Amino acid sequence: VTVVGDAPLIEAEKADRGMLVSRQNLAELPIMTRVPILLVVLAPGVTNRSTRYDWTPFSNSGLSSWSVNGSTANSTAFLIDGAPNDVVYESQPSVAYVPPSDAVQEFRVVANAYDAQYGRNGGGIVSMVTKGGTNQFHGTAYEYLKRPSLNATSFSNNAKRLPADNTPLDQYGFTVAGPVRVPKVYNGRDRTFFFGAWEHYKQNQSFPQNDVSSVPTIAQRNGDFSKTLDSAGRLMPIYDPNTGRLANNQWVRDAFPGNIIPPNRIDPVGAKIMSLYPEPNQLTPGSVDWQNNFFLKDNVTWYDFYNVVARIDHNFSGKQRVYGRYVWNDMNMFQLSNGLPGKAANRREGHKTNNGFVFDSLTVLSPSSTFDLRASLTRWVQNYRPTDWGSYNSTAIGWPQSLVSQFGEPNRFPYITSDGYKSIGSSSGNIWLAPTTNIALAPTFTSIYHRHSLKMGLDYRWIRAGNYQSVWAGGTLAFTRAFTRSNYLTQDALSGSAVASALLGYAASGQVDRVASPYYRWHYFAPWVQDDIKVSRRLTINLGLRWDLVVPVTERYNRMNR
């Protein structure tokens, strides 16, 4: 006797619409970077709103930007084993944890959440289920790789007669599952099962816009602009801001003799700032010698990522079973965002870490009633901070320690921009601490009585989230052409230089921020009841009621005004 069960093409008893992605789909369909959640696009009406390079296993924003039936991006809810799987990232709800593809039993995309058990969001729902063990031992092992020797050389590398970038990728791992057995002590057949998955993802990625930079020439950093020409070969005069005067109702200035700033006029802070730039090492065809004149070889962004899933299922009896599941991953990355070495570097460096626990107990109360109790904890932390943090600060450009010690982050090097040249120092997004803790409890009672399929429960969550970006807590300066062009108030692309303004000590703007670092907390309660009434073979009525209650947000240390 062969018994075959297939899912119906149309669910006639529910108003929900979506799609189930099965284990067979996950095993047979090609998935970029083996991220299972990318298969949500198989569901009708689902599109992704992010760029392709952001589809890595550890990308929170890229894997959260789904539009379901026209909904706005970042309005999709994420569940794993029925528990909340989202965090607060960049003030948006985002997916927290993405398991290895081989660890997913199935996942469902709910496009229209008319069932009362779903709520809290305005878009769709992506619900993943992890695998569990069986009475048979089984496992998988895999390795996916990319090698530079198999890649074509990029256009920019060809122009410089360089080989392909050093951008290998390795993604390998294994799964193992079966009954829990301890020889001569315990045989878990039909009772206790385990499942485990481990994956390592390592990638070097090239961002060509970070490879080529514009840095001051040797002559420019010494105050000599006698050979600073525009693309038409015309000299770009540098005007002395101290000579400004009104003549014939026009504001005029005198250019520096020979287009050279006298040594006694060079500001020591400006000179130290310019000295942080590396020396030019190339000439780019079609560009003047002070543009696109520095190339950093093998400037690749690297990611080192580990991913772990562990699950135990236990059957106490035919009426009582429980499972516990733990997930962990950690991503370590390094990127030179501005393509400059040394103290001028803008490093994006740090970790994203996930820890997730779920405990679920299912009790059969009667032949027609069950009670399920699920408790979960998700802890996600993004902590970006360069490893050389604190080894140098604003005193490196000549600011006195008495001033620097008053900053919000006295150990941080300032961020400095100069029009027409690469910025130096850590930008605001590269110093970033963003923790989220989500504790959830979900009791659910289910009963079938005659034509009624009744479910009721509570969706409770206690969420704590912080988002600390220090912005310019170590100071920032911006230099433009304005102070050294012919007229400060008139835009002029043919005169002046941001480097000259810096050497004279004239910054267009500057600031030091002292940013608050609140740690928000709030409770969410959602009691709900759902009754699916099968009136006839052709008619089912879905009735549901849900009350979403978000308790007002508080700050952990009582530092928030209402």
Buried (B, 14 or more C-beta within 10 A) or exposed (E): EEEEEEEEEEEEBBBBBBBBBBBEBBEEEEBEBBBBBBBBEEBEBBEBEBEEEBBBBBBBBBBBBBBBBEBEBBBBBBBBBBBBBBBBBBEBBBBBBBBBBBBBBBBBBBBBBEBBBBBBBEBBBBBBBBBBBBEEEEEBEBEEEEEBEEBEBBEBBEEBEBEBBEBBBBBBBBBBBBBBBEEEEEEBEEBBBBBBBBBEBBBBBBBEEBBBBBBBBEBBBBBBBBBBBEEEEEBBBBBBBEEBEEEEEEEEBEBBEEBBBEEEEBBEBBBBBBEBBBEBEEEBEEBBBBBBBBBBEEBBBBBBBBBBBBBBBBBEEEEEBBBBBBBBBBBBBBBBBBBBEEBBBBBBBBBBBBBBBBBBBBBBEEEEBBBBBBBBBBBBBBBBBBEEBEEBBBBBBEBEEEEBEEBBBBBBBBBBBBBBBBBBBBBBEBBBBBBBBBBBBBBBBBBBEEEEBBBBBEBBBBBBBBBBBBBBBBBBBBBBBBBBBBBBEEEBEEBBBBBBBBBBBBBBEEEBBEBEEBBBBBBBEBBBBBBBBBEEEEEBEBEBEBEEEEEEBBBEEEEEEE
